[in-house]
């Protein structure tokens, strides 16, 4: 039994569709990597890493009247934490 293959589509007539990719500089501001920061609890000694808001995000949230939460220990719930080095 002989297999019949479908003809390959020729994209040479449509170079934009074949080679299209977004410009990395045009979308650089839209995609932000989350900032991960390490903390250690002064109450129980638990070390943990969490994602924090950037300064611009904090400013935008406060301007819009949205809450910005404080950092608390996931183990004991204390807000007595210090930033790890």
MOPAC internal coordinates of N, CA, C and O (Angstrom, degrees):
PM7 1SCF
backbone

  N    0.0000 0     0.00 0     0.00 0    0    0    0
  C    1.4374 1     0.00 0     0.00 0    1    0    0
  C    1.5274 1   108.38 1     0.00 0    2    1    0
  O    1.2310 1   120.54 1   -49.37 1    3    2    1
  N    1.2966 1   116.57 1   130.63 1    3    2    1
  C    1.4542 1   122.56 1  -176.56 1    5    3    2
  C    1.5280 1   109.23 1  -101.80 1    6    5    3
  O    1.2310 1   120.48 1   -48.34 1    7    6    5
  N    1.3408 1   116.69 1   131.66 1    7    6    5
  C    1.4604 1   121.11 1   178.88 1    9    7    6
  C    1.5175 1   110.07 1   -81.93 1   10    9    7
  O    1.2310 1   120.85 1   -41.21 1   11   10    9
  N    1.2825 1   115.98 1   138.79 1   11   10    9
  C    1.4619 1   121.18 1   177.86 1   13   11   10
  C    1.5208 1   107.69 1  -105.47 1   14   13   11
  O    1.2310 1   120.52 1   -58.62 1   15   14   13
  N    1.3085 1   116.61 1   121.38 1   15   14   13
  C    1.4608 1   121.60 1  -178.63 1   17   15   14
  C    1.5212 1   109.89 1   -96.04 1   18   17   15
  O    1.2310 1   121.17 1   -37.72 1   19   18   17
  N    1.3169 1   115.37 1   142.28 1   19   18   17
  C    1.4635 1   120.48 1   176.12 1   21   19   18
  C    1.5218 1   108.36 1   -71.37 1   22   21   19
  O    1.2310 1   119.87 1   -33.02 1   23   22   21
  N    1.3167 1   117.86 1   146.98 1   23   22   21
  C    1.4608 1   119.87 1   179.99 1   25   23   22
  C    1.5316 1   110.73 1   -65.91 1   26   25   23
  O    1.2310 1   120.69 1   -35.71 1   27   26   25
  N    1.3148 1   116.29 1   144.29 1   27   26   25
  C    1.4470 1   121.45 1   177.99 1   29   27   26
  C    1.5252 1   109.53 1   -72.20 1   30   29   27
  O    1.2310 1   120.70 1   -40.27 1   31   30   29
  N    1.3126 1   116.26 1   139.73 1   31   30   29
  C    1.4602 1   120.50 1   179.48 1   33   31   30
  C    1.5196 1   109.01 1   -79.62 1   34   33   31
  O    1.2310 1   120.37 1   -44.64 1   35   34   33
  N    1.3013 1   116.90 1   135.36 1   35   34   33
  C    1.4562 1   122.05 1  -179.48 1   37   35   34
  C    1.5259 1   108.63 1   -94.09 1   38   37   35
  O    1.2310 1   120.60 1   -64.75 1   39   38   37
  N    1.3372 1   116.45 1   115.25 1   39   38   37
  C    1.4553 1   121.30 1  -179.35 1   41   39   38
  C    1.5246 1   112.56 1   -94.03 1   42   41   39
  O    1.2310 1   119.64 1  -174.18 1   43   42   41
  N    1.2978 1   118.29 1     5.82 1   43   42   41
  C    1.4596 1   119.81 1  -177.38 1   45   43   42
  C    1.5250 1   112.02 1   -65.23 1   46   45   43
  O    1.2310 1   119.78 1   157.34 1   47   46   45
  N    1.3227 1   118.02 1   -22.66 1   47   46   45
  C    1.4606 1   120.44 1   177.37 1   49   47   46
  C    1.5245 1   112.05 1   -79.84 1   50   49   47
  O    1.2310 1   120.33 1   161.73 1   51   50   49
  N    1.3309 1   116.97 1   -18.27 1   51   50   49
  C    1.4572 1   121.49 1  -176.74 1   53   51   50
  C    1.5345 1   110.57 1  -124.97 1   54   53   51
  O    1.2310 1   119.61 1  -109.88 1   55   54   53
  N    1.3288 1   118.35 1    70.12 1   55   54   53
  C    1.4643 1   119.15 1  -175.05 1   57   55   54
  C    1.5272 1   113.48 1   -65.36 1   58   57   55
  O    1.2310 1   119.21 1   150.85 1   59   58   57
  N    1.3579 1   119.11 1   -29.15 1   59   58   57
  C    1.4568 1   120.46 1   179.63 1   61   59   58
  C    1.5268 1   110.87 1   -66.52 1   62   61   59
  O    1.2310 1   120.01 1   141.25 1   63   62   61
  N    1.3077 1   117.58 1   -38.75 1   63   62   61
  C    1.4498 1   120.87 1  -177.97 1   65   63   62
  C    1.5227 1   111.36 1   -73.42 1   66   65   63
  O    1.2310 1   120.58 1   147.69 1   67   66   65
  N    1.3059 1   116.50 1   -32.31 1   67   66   65
  C    1.4538 1   119.58 1  -177.32 1   69   67   66
  C    1.5237 1   111.32 1   -76.44 1   70   69   67
  O    1.2310 1   120.11 1   140.15 1   71   70   69
  N    1.3115 1   117.40 1   -39.85 1   71   70   69
  C    1.4626 1   120.83 1  -171.81 1   73   71   70
  C    1.5160 1   113.32 1  -111.34 1   74   73   71
  O    1.2310 1   119.97 1  -163.85 1   75   74   73
  N    1.3145 1   117.65 1    16.15 1   75   74   73
  C    1.4636 1   119.06 1  -176.46 1   77   75   74
  C    1.5128 1   111.15 1   -70.91 1   78   77   75
  O    1.2310 1   121.31 1   -45.65 1   79   78   77
  N    1.3215 1   115.10 1   134.35 1   79   78   77
  C    1.4640 1   121.95 1   173.60 1   81   79   78
  C    1.5195 1   106.77 1  -152.31 1   82   81   79
  O    1.2310 1   119.50 1   -35.08 1   83   82   81
  N    1.3209 1   118.56 1   144.92 1   83   82   81
  C    1.4616 1   119.30 1   179.79 1   85   83   82
  C    1.5247 1   111.10 1   -66.94 1   86   85   83
  O    1.2310 1   121.56 1   -33.47 1   87   86   85
  N    1.3130 1   114.63 1   146.53 1   87   86   85
  C    1.4513 1   120.73 1   178.00 1   89   87   86
  C    1.5285 1   108.24 1   -71.16 1   90   89   87
  O    1.2310 1   119.02 1   -57.44 1   91   90   89
  N    1.3377 1   119.47 1   122.56 1   91   90   89
  C    1.4642 1   119.76 1  -176.16 1   93   91   90
  C    1.5214 1   113.13 1   -62.97 1   94   93   91
  O    1.2310 1   119.55 1   152.46 1   95   94   93
  N    1.3215 1   118.47 1   -27.54 1   95   94   93
  C    1.4554 1   120.49 1  -179.87 1   97   95   94
  C    1.5190 1   112.04 1   -76.33 1   98   97   95
  O    1.2310 1   119.91 1   150.84 1   99   98   97
  N    1.3267 1   117.77 1   -29.16 1   99   98   97
  C    1.4611 1   119.79 1  -177.97 1  101   99   98
  C    1.5215 1   112.26 1   -74.05 1  102  101   99
  O    1.2310 1   119.51 1   152.40 1  103  102  101
  N    1.3319 1   118.54 1   -27.60 1  103  102  101
  C    1.4632 1   120.26 1  -178.64 1  105  103  102
  C    1.5255 1   111.85 1  -107.42 1  106  105  103
  O    1.2310 1   119.51 1  -165.88 1  107  106  105
  N    1.3241 1   118.55 1    14.12 1  107  106  105
  C    1.4608 1   120.90 1  -177.70 1  109  107  106
  C    1.5240 1   111.65 1   -66.30 1  110  109  107
  O    1.2310 1   119.67 1   144.84 1  111  110  109
  N    1.3335 1   118.24 1   -35.16 1  111  110  109
  C    1.4513 1   120.73 1  -178.54 1  113  111  110
  C    1.5219 1   112.06 1   -77.81 1  114  113  111
  O    1.2310 1   119.84 1   154.15 1  115  114  113
  N    1.3194 1   117.91 1   -25.85 1  115  114  113
  C    1.4560 1   121.01 1  -177.16 1  117  115  114
  C    1.5206 1   112.03 1   -73.42 1  118  117  115
  O    1.2310 1   119.92 1   145.30 1  119  118  117
  N    1.3187 1   117.76 1   -34.70 1  119  118  117
  C    1.4588 1   121.67 1  -176.12 1  121  119  118
  C    1.5187 1   108.54 1  -102.25 1  122  121  119
  O    1.2310 1   120.92 1   -63.43 1  123  122  121
  N    1.3335 1   115.85 1   116.57 1  123  122  121
  C    1.4580 1   120.54 1   178.11 1  125  123  122
  C    1.5215 1   108.42 1  -117.98 1  126  125  123
  O    1.2310 1   121.39 1   -44.77 1  127  126  125
  N    1.3035 1   114.94 1   135.23 1  127  126  125
  C    1.4520 1   119.24 1   175.95 1  129  127  126
  C    1.5294 1   108.39 1   -79.34 1  130  129  127
  O    1.2310 1   120.17 1   -42.09 1  131  130  129
  N    1.3145 1   117.27 1   137.91 1  131  130  129
  C    1.4609 1   118.69 1   178.04 1  133  131  130
  C    1.5233 1   110.62 1   -67.20 1  134  133  131
  O    1.2310 1   121.09 1   -34.78 1  135  134  133
  N    1.3093 1   115.52 1   145.22 1  135  134  133
  C    1.4529 1   120.55 1  -179.51 1  137  135  134
  C    1.5322 1   108.08 1   -93.40 1  138  137  135
  O    1.2310 1   120.62 1   -62.93 1  139  138  137
  N    1.3256 1   116.43 1   117.07 1  139  138  137
  C    1.4571 1   121.75 1   180.00 1  141  139  138
  C    1.5269 1   108.57 1   -98.66 1  142  141  139
  O    1.2310 1   120.58 1   -52.14 1  143  142  141
  N    1.3450 1   116.50 1   127.86 1  143  142  141
  C    1.4533 1   121.75 1  -176.99 1  145  143  142
  C    1.5289 1   109.01 1  -128.54 1  146  145  143
  O    1.2310 1   120.86 1   -42.16 1  147  146  145
  N    1.3216 1   115.95 1   137.84 1  147  146  145
  C    1.4553 1   121.45 1   178.43 1  149  147  146
  C    1.5174 1   111.38 1   -91.35 1  150  149  147
  O    1.2310 1   120.50 1   -38.60 1  151  150  149
  N    1.3464 1   116.66 1   141.40 1  151  150  149
  C    1.4657 1   123.04 1   178.52 1  153  151  150
  C    1.5182 1   109.21 1  -135.08 1  154  153  151
  O    1.2310 1   120.80 1   -21.63 1  155  154  153
  N    1.3301 1   116.08 1   158.37 1  155  154  153
  C    1.4583 1   122.34 1   174.14 1  157  155  154
  C    1.5324 1   107.79 1  -130.84 1  158  157  155
  O    1.2310 1   121.62 1   -47.24 1  159  158  157
  N    1.3338 1   114.51 1   132.76 1  159  158  157
  C    1.4596 1   121.22 1  -178.84 1  161  159  158
  C    1.5322 1   109.25 1   -75.77 1  162  161  159
  O    1.2310 1   120.16 1   -47.17 1  163  162  161
  N    1.3404 1   117.29 1   132.83 1  163  162  161
  C    1.4609 1   121.49 1   177.44 1  165  163  162
  C    1.5253 1   110.79 1   -79.36 1  166  165  163
  O    1.2310 1   119.88 1   161.31 1  167  166  165
  N    1.3177 1   117.84 1   -18.69 1  167  166  165
  C    1.4577 1   122.12 1  -177.35 1  169  167  166
  C    1.5280 1   111.73 1   -82.90 1  170  169  167
  O    1.2310 1   119.96 1   125.99 1  171  170  169
  N    1.3466 1   117.68 1   -54.01 1  171  170  169
  C    1.4694 1   120.69 1  -175.46 1  173  171  170
  C    1.5228 1   113.71 1  -111.50 1  174  173  171
  O    1.2310 1   119.30 1   170.52 1  175  174  173
  N    1.3280 1   118.94 1    -9.48 1  175  174  173
  C    1.4623 1   122.05 1   178.46 1  177  175  174
  C    1.5199 1   114.44 1    84.56 1  178  177  175
  O    1.2310 1   119.90 1  -174.72 1  179  178  177
  N    1.3211 1   117.80 1     5.28 1  179  178  177
  C    1.4685 1   122.17 1  -179.46 1  181  179  178
  C    1.5300 1   110.03 1   -66.55 1  182  181  179
  O    1.2310 1   120.41 1   -48.69 1  183  182  181
  N    1.3306 1   116.81 1   131.31 1  183  182  181
  C    1.4616 1   121.99 1   174.15 1  185  183  182
  C    1.5176 1   109.16 1  -100.26 1  186  185  183
  O    1.2310 1   120.36 1   -43.99 1  187  186  185
  N    1.3290 1   116.91 1   136.01 1  187  186  185
  C    1.4594 1   120.40 1  -178.58 1  189  187  186
  C    1.5202 1   110.31 1  -151.55 1  190  189  187
  O    1.2310 1   121.32 1   -21.89 1  191  190  189
  N    1.3245 1   115.08 1   158.11 1  191  190  189
  C    1.4634 1   122.40 1   179.31 1  193  191  190
  C    1.5217 1   107.31 1  -121.56 1  194  193  191
  O    1.2310 1   120.90 1   -48.72 1  195  194  193
  N    1.3313 1   115.88 1   131.28 1  195  194  193
  C    1.4592 1   120.12 1   179.39 1  197  195  194
  C    1.5255 1   110.15 1  -133.57 1  198  197  195
  O    1.2310 1   121.43 1   -16.67 1  199  198  197
  N    1.3234 1   114.87 1   163.33 1  199  198  197
  C    1.4553 1   121.57 1   176.28 1  201  199  198
  C    1.5253 1   107.80 1   -89.43 1  202  201  199
  O    1.2310 1   120.34 1   -52.58 1  203  202  201
  N    1.3196 1   116.96 1   127.42 1  203  202  201
  C    1.4616 1   121.33 1  -178.72 1  205  203  202
  C    1.5203 1   110.37 1  -115.01 1  206  205  203
  O    1.2310 1   121.11 1   -20.45 1  207  206  205
  N    1.3268 1   115.48 1   159.55 1  207  206  205
  C    1.4611 1   121.24 1   177.19 1  209  207  206
  C    1.5243 1   109.99 1   -76.41 1  210  209  207
  O    1.2310 1   120.81 1   -32.75 1  211  210  209
  N    1.3222 1   116.06 1   147.25 1  211  210  209
  C    1.4560 1   120.01 1   174.74 1  213  211  210
  C    1.5229 1   108.80 1   -77.70 1  214  213  211
  O    1.2310 1   120.27 1   -11.34 1  215  214  213
  N    1.3216 1   117.08 1   168.66 1  215  214  213
  C    1.4657 1   120.46 1  -179.24 1  217  215  214
  C    1.5260 1   111.49 1   -61.33 1  218  217  215
  O    1.2310 1   120.48 1   141.12 1  219  218  217
  N    1.3295 1   116.69 1   -38.88 1  219  218  217
  C    1.4628 1   120.28 1   179.14 1  221  219  218
  C    1.5273 1   111.34 1   -66.48 1  222  221  219
  O    1.2310 1   120.27 1   140.52 1  223  222  221
  N    1.3327 1   117.09 1   -39.48 1  223  222  221
  C    1.4676 1   120.76 1   178.80 1  225  223  222
  C    1.5184 1   111.20 1   -66.03 1  226  225  223
  O    1.2310 1   120.24 1   141.07 1  227  226  225
  N    1.3414 1   117.15 1   -38.93 1  227  226  225
  C    1.4623 1   120.57 1   177.80 1  229  227  226
  C    1.5224 1   109.99 1   -63.89 1  230  229  227
  O    1.2310 1   120.62 1   136.19 1  231  230  229
  N    1.3257 1   116.41 1   -43.81 1  231  230  229
  C    1.4666 1   120.38 1  -179.37 1  233  231  230
  C    1.5248 1   110.88 1   -63.15 1  234  233  231
  O    1.2310 1   120.35 1   137.01 1  235  234  233
  N    1.3426 1   116.93 1   -42.99 1  235  234  233
  C    1.4606 1   120.81 1   179.38 1  237  235  234
  C    1.5279 1   111.84 1   -64.49 1  238  237  235
  O    1.2310 1   120.30 1   139.37 1  239  238  237
  N    1.3369 1   117.02 1   -40.63 1  239  238  237
  C    1.4701 1   120.52 1  -179.67 1  241  239  238
  C    1.5215 1   111.10 1   -67.67 1  242  241  239
  O    1.2310 1   119.98 1   139.71 1  243  242  241
  N    1.3291 1   117.64 1   -40.29 1  243  242  241
  C    1.4749 1   120.19 1   179.10 1  245  243  242
  C    1.5216 1   110.94 1   -68.19 1  246  245  243
  O    1.2310 1   120.37 1   142.90 1  247  246  245
  N    1.3301 1   116.91 1   -37.10 1  247  246  245
  C    1.4635 1   120.91 1   178.07 1  249  247  246
  C    1.5264 1   110.74 1   -63.84 1  250  249  247
  O    1.2310 1   120.54 1   143.01 1  251  250  249
  N    1.3452 1   116.58 1   -36.99 1  251  250  249
  C    1.4625 1   121.40 1  -179.61 1  253  251  250
  C    1.5289 1   112.26 1   -82.22 1  254  253  251
  O    1.2310 1   120.02 1   175.24 1  255  254  253
  N    1.3298 1   117.57 1    -4.76 1  255  254  253
  C    1.4544 1   120.67 1   179.43 1  257  255  254
  C    1.5218 1   113.57 1    81.52 1  258  257  255
  O    1.2310 1   120.21 1  -163.48 1  259  258  257
  N    1.3274 1   117.20 1    16.52 1  259  258  257
  C    1.4625 1   121.45 1   179.01 1  261  259  258
  C    1.5255 1   109.73 1   -90.29 1  262  261  259
  O    1.2310 1   119.96 1   -31.58 1  263  262  261
  N    1.3420 1   117.69 1   148.42 1  263  262  261
  C    1.4619 1   119.26 1  -177.50 1  265  263  262
  C    1.5380 1   112.49 1   -74.05 1  266  265  263
  O    1.2310 1   121.58 1   -32.47 1  267  266  265
  N    1.3065 1   114.58 1   147.53 1  267  266  265
  C    1.4629 1   121.29 1   170.82 1  269  267  266
  C    1.5215 1   105.12 1  -116.93 1  270  269  267
  O    1.2310 1   119.82 1   -62.70 1  271  270  269
  N    1.3134 1   117.94 1   117.30 1  271  270  269
  C    1.4572 1   121.45 1  -172.31 1  273  271  270
  C    1.5227 1   111.45 1   -82.44 1  274  273  271
  O    1.2310 1   121.27 1   -27.32 1  275  274  273
  N    1.3358 1   115.18 1   152.68 1  275  274  273
  C    1.4561 1   120.03 1   176.00 1  277  275  274
  C    1.5241 1   109.23 1   -82.29 1  278  277  275
  O    1.2310 1   120.75 1   -14.22 1  279  278  277
  N    1.3090 1   116.18 1   165.78 1  279  278  277
  C    1.4528 1   121.59 1  -177.43 1  281  279  278
  C    1.5220 1   108.57 1   -90.76 1  282  281  279
  O    1.2310 1   120.75 1   -52.65 1  283  282  281
  N    1.3238 1   116.18 1   127.35 1  283  282  281
  C    1.4564 1   121.37 1   179.65 1  285  283  282
  C    1.5268 1   109.80 1  -125.18 1  286  285  283
  O    1.2310 1   121.27 1   -25.50 1  287  286  285
  N    1.3195 1   115.17 1   154.50 1  287  286  285
  C    1.4617 1   121.92 1   179.22 1  289  287  286
  C    1.5281 1   109.64 1   -70.35 1  290  289  287
  O    1.2310 1   119.49 1   -48.34 1  291  290  289
  N    1.3418 1   118.59 1   131.66 1  291  290  289
  C    1.4638 1   119.76 1   179.57 1  293  291  290
  C    1.5304 1   113.10 1   -71.76 1  294  293  291
  O    1.2310 1   120.18 1   160.42 1  295  294  293
  N    1.3341 1   117.26 1   -19.58 1  295  294  293
  C    1.4679 1   120.52 1  -177.58 1  297  295  294
  C    1.5269 1   111.89 1   -85.78 1  298  297  295
  O    1.2310 1   120.37 1   127.53 1  299  298  297
  N    1.3510 1   116.90 1   -52.47 1  299  298  297
  C    1.4633 1   119.61 1  -174.68 1  301  299  298
  C    1.5249 1   113.72 1  -109.84 1  302  301  299
  O    1.2310 1   119.90 1   168.53 1  303  302  301
  N    1.3298 1   117.80 1   -11.47 1  303  302  301
  C    1.4626 1   120.98 1   178.16 1  305  303  302
  C    1.5173 1   114.73 1    82.93 1  306  305  303
  O    1.2310 1   119.81 1  -175.97 1  307  306  305
  N    1.3109 1   117.96 1     4.03 1  307  306  305
  C    1.4635 1   121.73 1  -179.53 1  309  307  306
  C    1.5235 1   110.30 1   -72.83 1  310  309  307
  O    1.2310 1   121.56 1   -33.26 1  311  310  309
  N    1.3385 1   114.61 1   146.74 1  311  310  309
  C    1.4680 1   118.58 1   175.75 1  313  311  310
  C    1.5362 1   111.24 1   -99.59 1  314  313  311
  O    1.2310 1   120.57 1  -168.83 1  315  314  313
  N    1.3235 1   116.51 1    11.17 1  315  314  313
  C    1.4572 1   121.79 1   176.60 1  317  315  314
  C    1.5285 1   108.36 1   -88.03 1  318  317  315
  O    1.2310 1   120.69 1   -98.66 1  319  318  317
  N    1.3271 1   116.29 1    81.34 1  319  318  317
  C    1.4497 1   121.30 1  -178.42 1  321  319  318
  C    1.5173 1   110.08 1  -123.76 1  322  321  319
  O    1.2310 1   120.98 1   -26.49 1  323  322  321
  N    1.3240 1   115.73 1   153.51 1  323  322  321
  C    1.4670 1   119.91 1   175.43 1  325  323  322
  C    1.5262 1   108.36 1  -126.10 1  326  325  323
  O    1.2310 1   121.40 1   -30.38 1  327  326  325
  N    1.2924 1   114.92 1   149.62 1  327  326  325
  C    1.4635 1   121.20 1  -179.19 1  329  327  326
  C    1.5188 1   109.92 1   -71.86 1  330  329  327
  O    1.2310 1   120.74 1   -48.01 1  331  330  329
  N    1.3335 1   116.20 1   131.99 1  331  330  329
  C    1.4613 1   120.39 1   179.94 1  333  331  330
  C    1.5293 1   109.26 1   -75.86 1  334  333  331
  O    1.2310 1   120.91 1   -24.55 1  335  334  333
  N    1.2991 1   115.87 1   155.45 1  335  334  333
  C    1.4616 1   120.13 1  -178.06 1  337  335  334
  C    1.5001 1   111.34 1   -84.38 1  338  337  335
  O    1.2310 1   120.10 1   180.00 1  339  338  337

